[in-house]
Amino acid sequence: MTIEAVINLDLGGPRINRHVYGHFAEHLGRCVYGGFYVGEDSEIPNQDGIRLDVVDALRALDIPNLRWPGGCFADEYHWQDGIGPRPSRPAMVNTHWGGVEENNHFGTHEFMALCELLGAEPYISGNVGSGTVREMSEWVEYLTRDGDSPMARLRKANGRDEPWRVRFWGLGNEAWGCGGTMTAEQYAQEARRYGTYCRDYGDNTLYKIAAGANGDDYAWTETLMKQLGPLGCRHIPGTTYHAVSVHHYTITGPNWENKGSATVFDTGEYYATMVSAARIEEILAGHAAVMDCYDPNRGVGLVLDEWGTWFDVEPGTNPGFLYQQNTLRDALVASVHFDVFHRHAGRLVMANIAQTVNVLQAMILTDPDTNALVLTPTYHVFAMNRGHQDATSLPVGFRTALPARPVGDTTLTTVSMSASRTDGRLLVSLSNLDAAEAADVAIDLRGGVVEAVEALILTSEALQDHNTPQAPSAVAPRPHDGVSISGGTLRVHLPAHSFVTVSGTL
Ligand code: AHR
């Protein structure tokens, strides 16, 4: 049976903020050290210690922003320990992630240099959990204040004359847990206090993001939305934070102690993973609905600043380093998330996959022994979807029911789609989540003429297939010939467990 869909090319929807294709790099395992940063003396080609093959691979994705330094690490990070000559920077214990020593060799200057190399905007997560208001306030001054001031002088003394531009500023992380174990009410007060003293210097305007809910904790979002304003002080215009965040991880196993393997799984586990991933629709819709009550004009942003799969670590690796392989299953988790992001473009202003290199659902894995770099199946989804960044989201309607299958006590819809347009181009993304059955889609393209369609497909024989240094392209995009267009109807064949993008000129 063919699924019949409709896309109205002339009906504009919201813009898909390019920042929903954002990234996240924490001082965790081999994400920063060994991933992004290898040090100036490394034999791996680097610029000031930053690994250049990683930069090149990420530049090809047009990554819009990078969140740093955590995560849980952000709330025990003291930025002044990470500036000045590296040999004299004090070390600390990374208590969340393996209890290893952090030498602070990758700090503010290194991170900003990385963002410059990537062409990405920095998103800095400040320390609310164990820091002070003064410490956070001075970090903003250090980074963004021009002219003469104590922190600007310190920055200049450390070799950087010009201030940097920093827009995205996180007021802590997971305040309900590793960021201070606070109640929503307590944290909202802290966010207001910290937010008040994070100043805009010159024409640098901060976009402050309050640490948000865990999954479907809508009450947390409601508390933050109630507390947004400055309580009528006429010297402090606007709100004390501009966005609220939320985190949702895709978990397969029955509990955190047993999350299942990233590469060894059966079809039942695969479907359980996809059900967990698909929950992002309900979670974003739930938070958006709460926000709509307090902010009907959608001035406040929703930021999903951590998402992705979380499996058991690879056997033999440090359990605190969260290193996992990445299969075609991960790619389909990503493609389904992006469809949801495109549908919620009116409220969702940013999303950050956790995490970019060597941690959780990574784009890039680096081999500590051979230094080889591997692009994961998830990387390829980001690449194939790149054209959605800043495009206009187009709603996709269906004339026939979408295929679905029972999974445990719920139902999984097995075909997912989203579409967007720019001035001259249509991009349609389609995922077939069924492990064994192909699907065919006929899309009635109305309100415009689409020509010269091209398609790419990401699939593989087995859902467990993944890329390694020995087989780096086992799962990689290939041209797809199962696509045709005639009489305004776009027909797409979707093999079992596949992700397809179709682009056409308008
Ligand atoms: O991404 C790994 C961790 O997951 C982050 O540090 C934390 O914010 C979340 O619990």
Residues whose N, C-alpha, C, O or C-beta is under 5 A from the ligand:
A	BS01	AHR	G71 C72 F73 E174 A354
